Amino acid sequence: MKVLVTIWYEDVAPRFDLASEVLMAQVDASSGEIKEEKTLVLPSTSAEELCRFILSEGVELVVCGGIENEYYQFLVWKNVKVIDSIIGRYDKALELVATGDLEPGAILKEKEGVV
């Protein structure tokens, strides 16, 4: 499964339309293995351009923070699963995608004692 996570520094980007960087990953849903990861800097911050990119790359799952209903509905209509309203580190979000445990609205806390 091809996964795209909008990122902002170390976290999932708080807004889909302002994401300037994304993590692309290939995840084996049956084994939970993350087979390939790459970070890409986008040429501009545009929800329309990001949607075009998602479709052109054959992304099957998008993980993001807030997303306007118009873009959410468009992606779902194009058979792209969207897990939105995620708060926390993007690497933790990807781990939970791999295990099938990421749900919309998840708040991903750090481990106790870790800054």
N, C-alpha and C positions, 0 to 999 in steps of 0.2 A: 504494500500500500504506500502510495506517495503522499507524504505529509508536509504541510507548510505551516510554520509557526511564525507569527509576526513578533519581532523582537525589538526591544529598546533597552540598551545596555545589557544587563543580565536577566531581565524580566520579559515576560510576555508584554508586547506593546499595549498600552492602555486603550488606544484607539486604532481601529483598523485603517481609517482614512489618513492617519498620520504616520504610519509605519514606513520607515526609510530603510529597514533591514529585515531580512527574513531568513529563517533556517529551513532548508529543504532536507528532508530525510526519507530514506526508503526503510520501511518497517515491515518485517515479516510478522503478520498478525497471528499466524499459527504458533510460532515459537516465541514471539515477543522480542525477537532480536532486531536491534537497530543496525542495518547493514551498511548504510552510507549516510553521511551528514555533510552538508556544506552550507556556509553562510554567504548570503548575497546582499550587496548594497544596491538598493533600487535607485534608478535615475531621478525619481521625483516621488513626492508623497501625494498620491492620488488614489482614491478608492476605485475609480474606473480603470486606471492602469493596472492596479493590483489584481482586479478581477480578470482582466485580459490575460495577465501573466499567469494566474492560477489555471485558467482554462487552456492556455497554450502549452503549459508544462504538464498537463494531465494530472494535476493534483486531485487526490480523492478525499482528503481531509484537511480542513483548515482549523487551526487553533489560534484564537485571538482574544483580545480584551473586549471592549465595547465595539459594536458594529451596528450601523444604521440598518433598520429593517429592510430598506430597499435593496441593499447589497446582500444581506442575509438571504432574503427571498430569492434573489437572482441566482446566487450560488446553489441554493437548494434545488431550484428549478433546473439547473444544469447538472444535477446529480452529484454535487460536491457536499459532503457532510461538513457541518460547521459546529465546532464546540466553542462557544463564546463565553464572555464574562469571566475569563480566567485571570486571576491575580496571583503573581508570584514568578518564580524563576522559570525561564523557558526550558532549561535542561530537565528540570523536574517534571514539567508538563509533558515533554517528549517521552520520558520514562513511563509516565502513567498512560500515555497513548499506547505505547508498546505492550503494556500489560492489560490494556482494555479497561483501565480503571479511571480514566479522566471523564468527568461529568461537567456539563455547563454550570458556570457559577462557582467553580472550585477556587478556594483560597489555599494556595500552596505555601505552608509555613516552613520556615527553616527548622532544622533540628535544634533541640534545646542546647543552649550554650554556644551555638555557632553564630557568628556575626555576619 
